[in-house]
Amino acid sequence: MASYSEEIDMHPLPKANPIPNILTGIRLVAGVVMFMILAGSAPSVPIISEFLSPDDQLRLGRIAFWIFVIAASTDWIDGYLARKWNATTRWGAILDPIADKVLITGAILSVLAWGALPGVAVPCGLILFREFAVSALRETTAGTVKLDVTLLAKWKTTVQMVALAALQIVLLWDGFGLPLDGQRPFEWLAVTLIWLAAFITLWTGWQYFAKAKRQMEQAPPRSLDPL
């Protein structure tokens, strides 16, 4: 993943290879498409569900799952290529966290739309609350506080994506033709992963707020515009 910092160079490198940014843009669009397909095919969606058979719902769910997996894989690839080719740009640094949040938020809302997994609403909600809070923190302290992405925060995104992929597999278990006797253990694993992701997400959020507090206490007083 490309590092995100409030202290971003305002000028992109000359003739920077556009492929990393293209991959990031694809991930952003894929997150929206995945959400529309997976959430739209959920059995609880009014009107649309009346025109879809259970097989149609599972088929669309599988398509959305593979879109999610491919999009999630670009999160590592675009950052790796940007560093290897020295192609880090301002747009890449801006789009990367947005694409991550769109993909994660879309997957969470889609999983909740299917509504068949007990025990995931709370960790999913905590993840969303933290993401919104940290985004607001970055915006209101821009230019005053430098909040570089930590290594744990990068792993946080990876754990979130793995957990959400696992939850989708549980929801689409019959569509993948997997043996029924393995569904319950895998569901337990998926729920454990999403709780782990929520814990790491909250911990990194606390780290950001603590770091921002320390830096703001050391900086000269400055009025912050409301959102």
Buried (B, 14 or more C-beta within 10 A) or exposed (E): BBBBEBEBEEEBBEEBBEBBBBBBBBBBEBBEBBBBBBBBBBEEBEEBBEEBEEEEBBBBBBBBBEBBEEBBEBBBBBBEBBEEEEBBBBBBBBBBBBBBBBBBBBBBBBBBBBEBBEEBEEBBEBBBBBBEBBBEBBEBBBEBBEBEBBEEBBEBBBBBBBBBBBBBBBBBBEBEEBEEEEBEEBBEBBBBBBBBBBBBBBEBBEBBBEBBEEBBEEEEEEEEEEE
